[in-house]
Amino acid sequence: MDMNDTKRILLQALEFHGHRCWASVAGVRVGLAALRELGVKRSGGGQLHAVVEIGEDHGGMCFADGVQYVTGCTLGKGNMSKQPLGKLAVTLIEKKTNRALRIGYKPTLQKQIGESAFMSKRGQGIEPDDIPESEQMELVDLVWNAPESDVLTIEKIFQFDRDWIPETMGFVPCAACHELTARAYLRVVGDKHVCIPCSGYDR
């Protein structure tokens, strides 16, 4: 993949994410490196699974959107999961072979990122879209143009220990509320198949 292709992917990922920020750029870089190192293509279906180590309610969660866009592993498709450690790292797994690779983002640029005009304004509570585009792109370019060895920790490929459950296909209307419900989420109450809320069960 040449530089024009990767820059196009970056810009599309930022559009998908909704604003331009350093953590989503880091996610794009990590995702691209993971695909390259594993020798796999973007997952249109369930070929890959990504485990992101972001947590909740912190400024680096944007990282996951960069990973999602590049790898095709998404929370919606169920081939992305969280191991909430508050880190900017991902383990990408090729499901048919269980070959896996963990890549993390290094703290090399954090002083420059923290002192940037963008982050100064974010610290004042200014929303990303209200910050001038030139200041957004200054930070994007800083993370995007840094040498890979400066910003990424690429670990060795290893075997991921997991048996993958096949996808369950099909929806059935709940016998009580009549809303479509995935088969695995139906519960039996008497002689009826109903959704979890109508069943009275917690899950």
C-alpha positions, 0 to 999 in steps of 0.5 A, a space after each residue: 500500500 503506497 503513501 497516497 492510499 494510506 493518507 486517503 484511508 487516514 482522511 476517510 477514518 477521520 471523517 468516519 470518526 467525526 473530528 480530527 484528533 491525535 488518538 484516532 490517527 494513532 489508531 489508524 497507524 496501529 491498525 495499518 501496521 497490524 494488517 501489514 504484519 499479520 499479512 491480512 486484509 481488512 475484515 469485511 465479515 468476521 475474518 479478524 477480531 480486534 481486542 482494544 485496550 481503551 477504557 471508559 471516559 478518557 481522551 484516548 478512546 478515539 483510538 478505537 475508531 481509527 482501529 475500527 475503520 482500518 481493520 474492519 473490526 467493529 463493535 457492531 459486527 461483534 468482531 471487536 471487543 474491549 479489554 479496558 486497561 486505559 491503554 492505546 493498544 490492540 491485539 489483532 487476531 486472524 480467526 481461522 489460524 488464531 495468529 495474533 499480534 499486539 501493537 501499542 502506541 508509544 508515549 514519545 510525542 505526548 509532550 508535543 501533543 500536550 503542548 499543542 494548540 489543539 490540546 490546550 483548547 480541548 483542555 479549556 472545554 472547547 469542542 474539537 469541531 470548534 478548533 480551527 482546522 489548521 490546529 487540528 491538522 497540525 496535530 494530525 500531521 505530527 502523529 501521522 508523519 512520525 517514524 513508525 519506530 518512534 511511535 509504535 511497539 510491534 510485538 511478535 506474532 503469537 497463537 491466540 488461545 480461543 475457540 470462536 463461537 459460530 455466528 447465529 443467523 436469523 431473527 424471530 418475532 417475540 411472541 409477546 411484543 412482536 419485535 424482531 429478536 435474534 434467536 440466541 436472545 429468545 427465552 422460553 416462557 411456558 410454550 412461548 418464545 419471547 425476548 429478554 425484556 418480555 421474559 422477566 429474566 435479566 439476560 
